[in-house]
Amino acid sequence: MPDDDVRLLGDILDRRAAGDPGGAALSYLDSQWTWLELRDQVAKLSGALSAAGIGKGDVVAFVDKNNAACLRTTFAAAALGAANAVVNWRLSPEELTYVINDSGARILFVGAEVLPVIESVRGDLSTVERVIVAGEEFEAWAAGAEPFAGPSEAELDDGVLILYTSGTTGFPKGAVLTHRSLLAHTRTVMSAFPVTETSVNLVAMPLFHVGGSSYALLGPFTGIPTILTREPDPASLFAALAAGATHAFLVPAVVAGVLQAGERAIEAFSRLKYLGYGASPMPLPILRRALAVWPETKFVQVYGMTEMSGMISALSPEAHLDAAHPERLASAGTVLTGIDLRVVDPVSGEDVDPGTPGELWLRSEQRMSGYLGNPGATAETIDADGWLRTGDVGRVDDGGFIFIEDRVKDMIITGGENVYSPEVERVIAEFPAVGEVAVIGVPDERWGETVKAVVSPVPGESIDEVKLIEYCRVRLAHYKCPRSIDVVDALPRNATGKILKRDLRQDYWRGRDRNV
């Protein structure tokens, strides 16, 4: 169970190794670590990083599918006052180059599957001094080092994790999460996902997502074992459940896939005590079926964001079963302890009347320190009093339940992945026949939303939808590419010339429990 005096991430492993050295800490593929083994491997990795010149304020980066080495790197870098930038391995070569350069990473750890892409852009990586392949090369490099013995220069507000969010101006931004913000978030997770001495945490979300790296701290902080899967594929999930997993956080698309996989899959998932879901809306028919087939499982819906280190509100298990308020199944639950919430008119900055929609503003120790190397974007997001503007429009009912209704920043969430429409529009606008473009999210029963582009052609030109999608797939991660394209004569605009995306969306979302 947790130690209240934990101040830095490294304190967690030190206390576990001292109090329960032989206890199960982490399993990944065919490897398992006790708390003592994990602490000692992290100390050696810190030593290897230090010997390579990595110290306070430096950044290393990790590009791979889920890998226990990535978690170890986060702890190891944190001990030195450095940060681990965990990069989405699904990004296109152009996007990977931008993110890695923006992070300022001096050492780049790369999975073998991603290595060919990295090799193709190696000459463009301006800050990377060394590339180390995750696997035998990584393990040999770390094992050959002397354990880092300190003293550590790490401080509470040093960056630990850098996770990239899609950019509203077309370029991703690195949210800097600190010892303070991550530990505060872990205490929040504990309040929503209580554990016992027999609990086992399953981490299946990608580590480049807060639902992966931030959620993964629950096990070490509470002293329960963690099972890390490389991917959230059926075989890995079922193996984790057979190994005793009791707690999991998944995107709704995975839950939908399990329900469609038949009775054996449904029976396997009935072993979960707590099933958290979030990162995209859960279609109500799927949620109602899940509640029916897993009556003993406690469901927790999570609403959060990278800039807040993860979750900020939750729909509790009890609220899922509240027959008096079935409408609250479509809500994002209630704000959690330690988090202040305001609902604000995004133009005036004044609080709106109770029950009225406005932009959600948050204040908490969970908040990021800012966007890496981007003080302008940080100032636009965090005000002088520490309030973070989420960009989400919502309202709060008389019971404190949050309903998300729109997005100030036009973000699309598809299968748990965040896609900002300007990022996609920037690429589509370069297609020769496109005159103007608007990208919106449209409902999808499995993925929550999918990306749709509405385009109008240059006068005298025609647009081949298939070729345009192929054009996007070369330049963007596939999940960001439009699944469908509508060609129109002109896009709807208001009197000032602004494209009315709400008008474009309304036909697709009419009659839905959610507007986004």
Secondary structure, DSSP 8 states (H G I E B T S, - for coil): ---TT--SHHHHHHHHHHH-TTSEEEEETTEEEEHHHHHHHHHHHHHHHHHTT--TT-EEEEESSS-HHHHHHHHHHHHTT-EEEEE-TTS-HHHHHHHHHHHT-SEEEE-TTTHHHHHHHGGG-SS--EEEETTHHHHHHHHTS----------TTSEEEEEEE--TTSS-EEEEEEHHHHHHHHHHHHHHS---TT--EEE-S-TTSHHHHTGGGHHHHHT--EEE-SS--HHHHHHHHHTT--EEEE-HHHHHHHHHT-HHHHHHHTT-SEEEEESS---HHHHHHHHHH-TTSEEEEEEEEGGGTEEEEEE-HHHHT-TT-GGGGGS--EE-TT-EEEEE-TTT--B--TT--EEEEEESTTS-SEETT-HHHHHHHB-TTS-EEEEEEEEE-TTSBEEEEEETT-EEEETTEEEEHHHHHHHHTTSTTEEEEEEEEEEETTTEEEEEEEEEE-TT----HHHHHHHHHHHS-GGGS-SEEEE-SS--B-TTS-B-HHHHHHHHHTT-S---
